[in-house]
């Protein structure tokens, strides 16, 4: 279950302003009066300011890179989807992609936009940066807009999985309507499994099963068995499986130096030394490696389906993360949030709410990033790119998964975690030293 979080009071603590290589996302300014798009091509109730749709308004949006936004012909699908919103409302959308190496990098660059006075009207928010953006007063609640448009709330509550509805609810308001969510599962290349004489595992397999698969793949093929997780989020799924995490539940104490955490780090090192996995995980894209036939298994979310599909590799399967000490499953989510710096609140809120609609969700989760639709009326077999073994685990995982650990200092924690893994695999530090040193750095970040 996703717990509500109390919003802390505090000033914005941002890095010194610097110019981004990406184009700046400036607020367009001006008060707007915008009708709510219905999601079926029409506009409905008037806004809290009264009046009709504000044709000619422009909303600036910052989005996390352009990796998954183009189709096989190079067309920008994301901009095409937002054109649907413009056609419905008359509100133009200026979309800027923030080039980034990971979510921590994206978070820092968006913070820099605020520090430099070039904040956008709307920001793409993921669970990784939700706390940082909200606790540092970079977003504002949707409540004023939703109070004037109860039909949006009704649609959201009727069609979004109950466990997800309050993911962005704080004591002072609702900051976002989710359009997608994720979990971390194990993707398997069935061609390599067949080469090793293995069947697709039961979706609820355990750690011993996974280790046995690694041994057999290494013995029977010249492929890597798996890829060490490449992101904080996907690694969180492994730590949950080991009954641990980066921090405790209330984000006051670091637990990264637990015995279970060290055991997992030792397993990754042993796997590398045995030749079960590549030793440069942060220079790899797991789904690409899986689709190319270089590795047999990789731990990512539903977005792996988009990579496989775009690389003509659909002979795949999925299973839950193999349980070692716990069957706890990780979840994450995303939404568009309204900037606290916008002068165009109604138009910005109209766009943010529209991205939770059926029309947006249907296209966004299938044509752009392959994430799991938050809407149950879109998270259906006919809205998946292709069929694969184990696909059904994505239909109901929201009911049991637990949110990723996302303290305000998430960006620092990811950097520290990656450094620890790199130090271990490179031999720069032994497991105990690397994990203990990282835990001390994490605690310092948590306390600051």
N, C-alpha and C positions, 0 to 999 in steps of 0.2 A: 504494500500500500504506500502511496506517496503522501508524505506528511506536509501540512502547511508549515511555512517558515515565517518567523517574525522578522520584519524588516528592521534593521538596525539604523540608528541615527548616526550620521557621520558625514564628513566633507569628502569631496572627491579627491582621491589621491591618485594622481596620474603621472606618468613619465613626462619629462620635458618635451615640449612640442617639437616636432620635426616634420619635414615634408615627406609624404609618402610617394612612392613611385607610381601608385595608382592615382587616378584623378580624384580630386577632393569632392566630397559629397556635401555640398552646402545646402542649408535650409532655404526653401524658396520664399518663405515669408508670406504674410497676408492672412487675414482671417477667412476661413472658408465656411460653407454651409452645404453639407453634402448628404445626399440621400443614400441609404444603405443598399448596396447591390444584393440581389436576392440569391445569386448563384445559379439562376436559371435564365439569365439574359435580361432580366428586368430590374428596375429599381423600386424599392418599397418605401417604408416610412421616412418622414422628414427627420433631419438631424435635431440635436438639442438647440441649435441656433435658429431653427425654422428655415423654410424656403426649399427650393428645389436643388437638383444636382448642380454642383459648381463646375460647369464646363470651363476648360481652360486652365484649371489649377494644375500644378505640377508637384509631384511628390518625389523626393530623392530617396533612394534606397541603397544601402550598402549590403552586399551579399558576400559570402565566404568563398571567393575564388570562382573560377570558371571550369573546374575539372570535369564536372558531370553535366554541364548545361547544353552541350552541343550534340546533335544527332550524327549519324554516320556520314552525312553529307556536309557537315560543318555548320549547319544552321543553328542559330542561337535559340533553343527552345524556350529558355527562361524568359527572354524578352518577348517571344511570341505569346507565352501564357499571360504575361502582364498586359499585352495588347488587348486581350479579352476583357480585362478590367477597364481599360481605357474606353473600349467600345461600349461597355455597359454604362459607364458613369461620366465620361467626358474628362476624366482626370488623367493627365499624362503621368507616366512613370519614367524617371531617369534612374537607370540601374547602373551601379558601379560595382565591379568585382574587385575585391581586396585580395591581391595575390598573397599567399601565405604558405608556410611550410607545415603548419599544424594549427589546431584550435588555440593553443597558447599564443602563437604568433598572430593569428587573426584577432584575438582578444586585445593584445597589446596595440595593434594598429588601429583598432576602433577607438580605444582609449586615447590614442594620440590625436585622432580626429577631433575629439571633444576638447582636448587640451589646446589644440591649435585654432579653435573657433570655427571649424569646418564640419561640425556634426551634421549627419543626414536627418531627414524627417523620420525615416523608418530603418530599423537595424535587424538583420537576421540574428536571432538569439538561439543558442544551443544550450543544453544543460551544462556544458563545460563552462560557459561564461555567464550564465544566468545570475548567479549570486554576485559576481563582480560587477555586472552592469546595474543590477537593481540596488544592491547595497551602496553603491557609489553614486546613486541618484542620476543615472544616465537614461533611465526609462521612466515613463509615467503610466499610471493605470488606464485601462480602457473603460472603466466604469461610467464616466460621463456619457460616452458614446453609446455604451450598451444599455444604459438606463433609458435612452431615447429610442432604442431599437430592440425591444424585448424579443422580437421574432428571431434575432440572431442567437440570443441566449437559449431560446427554446430549441432551435435547430441543433445547437452545439450539445446541449444536455441530452437530446434525444439520440444523437448519432455518434457521439464520441465515447469511447470506453470509459466506464465510471472511474477506473483507477487512474486515469490520465487527466480528468477534467480540472482538478485543482493543482496541477503541477506548477502553475505560475500564479497561484493565489497567495497573497500575503495579507497581513493585518490591515493594510491601507488600500487594498484593492487587487483586482485581477490584472496582471500585466501582459497576458498573452493567451490567445486561443491556439492550442496546438494543431499543427497540420500534419505532423508525422512523429514517429517515435522509432526507437531502435532497441535491439538487444544484441548480445554477442553470442554467436553460435559457431559451431565448427562446420566449415564447408569442406567437402571431400570431392576429389577428382576421381570419378568412377573408372576411368580408363586405367589410372595407376593402381587403383584397388584391384581391378581385374588382373593386371599384370602380376600383382603380388598374390593372387589367389584369394582375395578377401571379398566378402560381401559387404553391402552397405550396413553399417551398425544400427542397432536399435537406437531410436532418438534419445532414449534415456540411458545411454551407456554410462559406464563409470570409469574411474581413472585407470584401473587395471586393464580394462579393455583398450583404452587409448594407448597405454604403454605397449601393449601387445601388438597393436597395429603399427606403431613406430618401429618396433623390432622387426616385424615381418617385412615391412616396406623397405627398410634398410638392407635386409638380408636378400630379398628377392628382386629388387630393382636397383637402378642407379640414380633414383630420384631422392630428393630430400623428403623426409616424412612430414615435416610441418615447418611453419615459420613462427618464430617468437613474435608475440604481439608487438605492433609498431606504434600503438597509441595508448595514452593513459586510459581511455575508455575501454578499449578491448582488453587491456591488461587488468582492469578492474574486474572483468568477468573471470579471469583466471584466479585473482586473489579471492573473490567470493567463493569460488570452487574449493579453495584451500581454507575456507572459514575465516578469512582475515580481510584486511583492506589497508588503505593508506593511513586512514585516521579512524577515530571512534565515531559513534553515531551522532554526537552533538558537536563534532569538529573542534574539540578542545585539546585532544591528545593524539599524537601520532602513534599508529600501531604498525608502521611499516617495518619496524625491527623485530616483529614477532618471530617465533621459531618457525611458524608456517610460511611466513614470507621468505625467510632464509632458505627454507626447504625448496620452495618454488624457484628461487634464483639459482640454487645449486642444480636443480633439474635442468634449467635452461643451459647452464654451463656444461653439464655432463652431456646434454644432447648435442651441443656444438662440437665438443671434443670427440663424440662418437660418430659425427658426420650425419646426425639426424636432421639438422637444420642449418641454414646459412648463418654465418657469424656477423652479418652486417644488416640486421633487421631494419634499421632506420634509413637505409638506402634502398629499401624494397617496397613494392606494393603487393601485399599478400594475394589479393584476388587476381592481379595480373600474372603473378608467378604460378598460381593455381591453374589459370586458363591456358597458360603457355605450356603446361605439363612439366614444370621444373620442380614443383612441390606437390605433395599429395593432399595436404590439409592446411587450412588457414582459418584463423578465428576472426571473423568480422560480422557485420550485421547483414540485413537484407540487401544493403547496397551492393553486396558482392554479386547479386544477380545481374545488375546492370553491367558490371565489368565482364562477367562471363558471356552475357548476351552480345555485347559489343565486340567481343573477341571470338565469336562463333564457337563458344564452348558451352554447351548446354547439358552435357552428360555428367551432371554433378548431383550431389546430395547434401543435405544438412542434418545435423544432429545437435542436441543441446551441448553446452560445454560439459565435458566429462567431469562428474562429481568426484572430488577427492575426499574432503571432509564435510562438504555441504553441497546441497543442490540449489543454493541461492543463485538466482539469475539476475543479471544487471540490465537496467534499462536507461535509455536516454531519450531526449525529445527535442523538437525544434519549433519555433514560431517566429513571427515577425512582430517586433515590439516598437512602440511609438517613442521616439526620442524626447527626452525632457527639454531639448533645445528647439524643438520645432515651433514655428509660428503658424503652422497650418494643421492644427490638431485634427479637425474633423475629417479632412481628406486623408491624412495619415492613418487615422483610426479606421476609416472606411476600407483602406487597402489592407491594413493588418487583419481586420475581421474577415475580409473577403478570402484571405488565404486559408481560412478554416472551412471554406465552403466546399460543397461536393465538387463543383466544377474545377476549382483550383486543385484540390487534393487528388482528383482522378488523374489529371495530367502530370502534376508535379511528382507524385510518387511512382509513376510508371515511366514517364519520359525524361525526367531530369536526374534524380538521385537514387531511385530505387528503394528509398526508405519505406518503412511500414506505415501505411496510412493510419492516422489517429482515428479517422472515421470508420466505424464498423460497416457502413454501407458502401465503402470503397475497398476495405480490406477483405476482398473476396477473390476466389480463384481466377475469375475472368479479368481481373485487373492486375495480374502478374504477367511479367514479360514472357514467361514460358513455364512449363510444368517440370518439377523435379522431385525426387524422393525426399521426403521429410519437409516439404513445403508447408504442411499444415501446422507446424510448430509456431509459425509466425501469426496465425490467426488469433490465438488466445493468450500469447505470452504476456500481454499487458496486465492480465489479471493476477499474475503471480510474481512478476519481476520487481526488483527493488532499484530505486534510482541510483545512478552513479554518484560517487562521492564528489561533491563539487563545492568545496569551501571557496571563499572569496579569493584566496591565494592559489586557486587551481593552476594558473599559468606557471607559477613558480614550482609547484609540485611536479608538474609534468616534466619540466626541464631537469629538475633534480632526479626524478625517476629515470629518465633517459640516460643521464650521466652515470647513474649507478649501474645500469645494465651494460653500458658501453665499457665502463671500468672493469667489470667482471669478465666480459667476453674477450677483452683485449689483454687481460692479465695484469692490468695496472694495479688492481686491488683484489684481494681475496674476497670471498662472499661476505664473511662476517664484517670485515672492515668497510667494504663498499656499502652494505646495507645500514650499518650503524652510523656511518658518516652521513649518509643520505637522510636517515631518520632525524639526526640532529639538525640538519639544514631545514628539513620540512617543519620541524617544531619551531624553529626560529621564524620561518615565514608565517606559520599559523599564529604565532604570538604577536607579530608586528602589526 
